[in-house]
Amino acid sequence: ARDIVTREIERNKFQKTNIFDLFENNILPFYKNKTFNIVLVCKDKEIEAYLHIESFVDAIGNIIRNAEMHAFSDNIADPVLRFEIDEDINVEEIIIDYTNNGIPFPSSMSADEYLSFGKKSKNSKGDGLGGAWIGKVIEAHDGAFEIIRDNNPVHFRLTFPQGVQTK
């Protein structure tokens, strides 16, 4: 567990990446034979950002596995995960809106709690590592994570700068 959340995300390994292609070729194929569907909506299939590809893929994988383990654990009819990718060219960011139609995200859990090591909902059988890794990836990319409380049972918004960030 310690290895997962202490693994370094090296800025010198960031590279310009086509987000649509990354989802289509490196993320979605791993989940094609699951009992849930994944919908990918990308308004511009040429959106690019500088990413640490391995950690980004792991973070999205954690979001998908969390849905499989928690949101879809009560035999949800027609389970669907949806990733909607867009860009805000005014501030040079990519925006990933993630929703699913499973069990609602705990209303008492904040974004900070979700992204903290060892924090988990009362009913979770996990160790609270998935959210911590997602938080670490977002921090390494100078991104942002938000829980959107709307009519979707689960709605997260991830925002990442498109350019190379320096610290």
C-alpha positions, 0 to 999 in steps of 0.5 A: 500500500505504501508503495502505491501512494509513495511512487514518484510521478516524474515531471520529466516523463510527461509527454504531449498526449492525445486524450481521445487516443489514450482512452480509446487505445490504453484505457477502454480496451481493458474493460471491454468484457465487463458487465458495465458499459463505458461511453466516451464522448469527446467533442474534439478528438484532437485534444492534447495535454502534457501527461504522465501517461502511466499514472494518468491511466492508473488514475482513470483505471481506479475510477473505473474499478471503484465504480465496478466495486462500489457503484455497481455492487447492487445489481444496477440495471444497465450500468454505464460509466460516462467520460465526457472530455472537452477543453476550455481554450480560454484557460488551456485546460482539459475537462473530464466529466465522469458520471455513472448511474450506480449507487450514489456517491456518499453525500457525507464524503468531500473531495478532500476525503476521497483523495486522502490515503485511507479514507473510504465510505463506511460500506467500502471493502477497499483500503482507501488507496484508489482515491489517494492515487487519483489525488496524487496524480491530479496534484502531480499534473497541477490539476483539480478534482471536484465532486459535482452534486447533481442528478447523477448518482456519481459525478466527478470533474477532473481538470488538467492544464494542457501545457507543461507546468513548472514548479 
